[in-house]
Amino acid sequence: MLTTYKHGILAVASAALLLVSIVMSVPARSADIDPASGLVIADGWEAVRANCTVCHSAKFITFQRGDRDSWKSMIRWMQKTQGLWSFDEKTEDTILSYLAANYPPGKSSRRKNLSPADLP
């Protein structure tokens, strides 16, 4: 019985060491997230933060998903109905590239984006 107990302790200790080594080898995702905004830190994130969080929380961005056309459609809707200013071509490309790369279509807790024809 004592031998079984020792084997059990050894198995648990081995599993714990394995788990620690796995966790230590995976880079922390939180290091890639801006703590103030919650946005993924990647090329273009400063342009998104500077232009998009003026009017709404960054959470609006982080909860959305879309391809480049979907993001462009959302921007056009905000420009048409919400008073969002027009961007110069380079700034818009930077914003769209960032959003499409870091918040692409995928599993989401919200409904699919409306098509431009269905937007108010």
RAFENRA-V382356 format. One line per field, one symbol per residue. burial: 1 if it has 9 or more other C-alpha atoms within 8 Angstrom, else 0. A space follows every 50 residues. Layout:
burial->???
This chain:
burial->00000000000000000000000000000001110001110001101110 01100001000111111101111010111000010000001101111111 00110001000000000000
